[in-house]
């Protein structure tokens, strides 16, 4: 009896461990976002973007339109290229834009993989936090250059980032002279804004003092430099409201309201984008302030309470 039971118990233990490991690694998965993405009728593809000796995998979504479309480079949160980030790319494509979302963790995951190859959310956050700012700018340049080269692109280029990616969107605006617009969702501004040529639009949460406290100084700096900066704060919303406002498990009404108002404003501004501004540098050529972003880059947490927006 013992000889039969011990191997059986060992087999059960191995089976339980095999089941538990994938479950643990998927604790930070966003099944609701993946389900929406899987149901999308739009064309999705992964494209390897090569620059120098590095290859960045990018998630690309095409709109279902007859004419050529603007390109939007989407910068993910500190949680990497998650299912939500890809689902947001798809939602923007549904509004008539070609969206390119580079996985900035490409090559840094287990076995040389990307965002999906990290064992936990903490590991992903640590990896994103440790990315070299100049390397991020180079990856974003590769995504922007690829997008503008597409036959279906109309020459207009915008960047949008969330949380950690919001700060990087602002930083990219100091570097990329052919941007038509930059959109910053709850991200800090760069130390030097003097080289920015595109209008910058900010989206901030009323219950997010960590980032909200940086907005007045950024506003003053942009005004002093003669740059266009239009920040909007969504009262009652918390940090990360664009994701939290879609998450069916999030029970804070303010996040949903802010998400709906923020998305409506983003799409409206994207449709109103004018031609890329003329620049003293050629498209994609770096400025002297490339990558020099300042301010906090802590975690994008779920959020708190949004009723209405205030300037």
Buried (B, 14 or more C-beta within 10 A) or exposed (E): EEEEEEEEEEEEEEEEEEEEEEEEBEEBBBEBBBEBBEEBEBEBEEBEBEBEEEEBBBBBBBBEEEEBBBBBBBBBBBBBBBBBBBBBBBBBBBBBBBBBBBBBBBBBBEEEBBBBBBEEBEBBBEBBEEBEBEBBBBBBBBBBBBBBEBEEBBEBBBBBBBBBBBBBBBBBBBBBBBBBBBBBBBBBBBEBBBBBBBBBBBBBBBBBEBBBEBBEEBBEBBEEEEBEBBBBBBBBBBBBBBBBBBBEEBEBBBBBBBBBBBBEBBBEBBEEBEEBBEBEBEBBBBBEBBBBBBBEBBBBBBBBBBBBBEE
